[in-house]
């Protein structure tokens, strides 16, 4: 059982103050009868809660993909900068979504969100070795020596040890990099350590997920099958 007002907030009906106004206006019903008491306990599995006649689903497990543009920080809130949370649809604001890992402000591309804490931790754990694939434009040209250094595991200037990674030269000033961890500015720092400062970086793939044709700045919810694949790739259970 859950308080009606809390259920409404979790369903994306609005903030607490907005939900209070909806209840007062008689726009909420439980099993077809108008209900104005936000403190009433309801059982979403056995009762139908509706807003303006449309049934609500409540908080549900979600995994979301964003094609992140530059200029947004990966944080749930920031007093001075735009955050990736501002790119999520208002209807999802109350689903308690959190970014899975992070992309720095200048980096674009694939960023996942979820309200499943267990999946989030498995996705970011280096022990799970979830591959993350980046496209980089940079100074110079990567060669076989750079690729071998990445494969052996780089040690950065400050002593940070990086797990073995894959560097694929794509021609002058372009490379594809695959890492299985998410240290601070890792790809940029690894490339700089080999004398190839990065001017542009895009994450194109995480696990088996790719951006596909998702436009920059847009989001989409992952399908049940995509979530099941993520569970398998991270050693978790299939979603119920």
N, C-alpha and C positions, 0 to 999 in steps of 0.2 A: 504494500500500500504506500501511496505517496501523496503529499499535499497537492491539491489541484493547482495552486498557483505555481508551485515548483515544477510540476509536470508541464504546464503551459510554457514556462520559460525554457525548459529543456526541449520543447517541441519547436522552438523558434517563433513562438507567437509574439514575443517582445520582451522588453526588460521588465523588471518587477513592477515599476511604476506604470508601464504601459499595460501590463497584464491586469493590474488593479482596475484600470479604467475600462478594459474590455469586460471584466466581470460585472462592474457597476452598470455598464450599458446593456447587460443582458445578452451579450453576443456569444456566450459560452454555454454549452449544454452538456449534460451527462446522461447518456442513454435516452436522448430525446427531450429531456426536461431542462429548462433554463436553470443554471446554477450561478449564484452570485457570491457564494462563500468560498473564498480562496483557500481557507483552512480545511475545507472538507477533504477527507481521505478518499482516494480513488484507486482502483486496481486496473491499470491500462490493459492488462492481459484479459480481463473479463468484462470491462466496461468500455463504452464508446464515448470518448470526449471529442467534442466538435467545436469549431470556431466558425460562426456564420454558416453552420450546416455542413462544414467540411471536416471530416474526421482527422484527428492529429495523431502522429505516430510516436511522439515523445523522443527522448534522447536515444539514439541508436548508434551502433558501431559504424564508424565511417573511416574510409581511407580516401584521401583526395590528392589529386595531382595538380600542381600549378606549373605553368611555363613562366618562370620568374623573369621579369624584366630587370635591367639594372636600375639602381637608384633606391632600392628598398632593402632595409636590413631584415635579417631573419631573427625576429624577436616577437614575443607576444604583445609587447608594448614598449614604446620609447618616447620620452617626452620631447625630443628634438627632431627625430627623423621619421620618415614614412616606414611602416613595417609591412611585411608580407600579409599580415592579418587583414589589412585594409583591402586586399584584392579578393577576399572571400565574399561570396554572396551574403547579404544581410540575413537571409533565412538560415544560414549555417552558424551565425555568430554565437548562438547559445548551445552549440553541440560540443563545446569544450575541446575544439581541435587544437593540436600543437604541432609545430614543425618537427619533422623527423630529420635530425641533423641540421646543418645550416649551409647556406651559400652566402658568401660575403656580398657587400653592397654592390660591387661592380660586376659580380658574376651572374650570368643568366642561366636559364634552363630549368631542368627538372627538379622540383622540390615537392616532397610528399608531406602530408599532414595526416594525423589520426587522433582519435580519442581513445584508442586502445593502448594503454600504457605498456602492456607486455610486448606487443608487436613493436612499439616504438623502441624499446630498449634492445630488443633482438636486432632490429635493423641497424642500430648505431654501434653495436658491440663489435670490436675488432675480431673477437673470437668466432663470430659467425661468417667472417670473410665475404660479406655482401659486396660484389663489385660495383664500383661507380666509375662511369666512363665519361671523360671530358674531351672536348675539342678545344685546342689552344692555338692562338696566334702569338708569335713571340719573335724575339730577335734571334738571328743566327739560324743554323740548321742542325737538327738533331742527327746523330750518326749512330753507328753500331756500338761505339764506346759508351755513349749516353744510355742507350738501351740496356747494355750490360750492367751499367751502374745502377739503373733503376731496378733491374731484375735481382741484383744482389742485395738491395736494401740500402738506401742512402742514409748517411749520417749528416744532419744539417749543421750549420756553423755553430749553433748554440748547444750542440750535443744531442739534439732530438734524433732518436732512431726511428726510421720509417720501415715498415714492413715491405717486402719485395713487391714491386709494382711493374706495370708494363708500359713501355714507351714505344709508340709506333710513329716514326717519321712519315709525314704526308707530303713532303716537299719543302722548299725554302720557307722558313718561318711558320710552319704549320705542323702540329703533332696531335696524336690521340693518346691520352693517358688513362690508364685504368689503375685505380687504387682500391684497397679493401678496408680502409680506415678513414677517419675524418678529422685529422689533427688540424689545428688552427692554420688557415691559409696554406694547407699542405701542398697542393699542386703548384701554386705560385712559388712557394719556397723551394720545392724540389727542382723546379725548372731554373730558378735563379741560381741555385747551387751548382748547376752545370753551365752557367754563363748564358742562359737564355731567358731573360726577363719576359714575363707574359704581358701582352697588351690587351688581350681579349680572351675570356674563358667562358665556356658554356658546358653545363652538365647535360649530357644527351641520354644517359641510361643509368638506371639503378636496379640491380638485380636483373630480371628479364624485362623490366618495364622501360619503354622508350617514349619519347615525346610524341611520336607519330605526327599527326597533322594538327595537334593542339596549338592554337595561335599564341603568340607571346602575350602575357598578361591575363590569359584565360585559365579557367580551372574546370576540372571534371571529376566526378566521383568514380572511383574504381568499381568495376563489376565484381560480382561474387567470385567469378572464376579467377580474376586477377588477384583478389585478396587470398584466395586459396593457394595460388602459386607462390605468393609472398610467404605465406605460412610454411609451405614446404621448403622454400629456399632458406628460411631462417631457422628451421628445425622446430617450428611450432606445430600446434594442432590445427586441423582443418576447422574453419569457422562453422559454428552450429547452424 
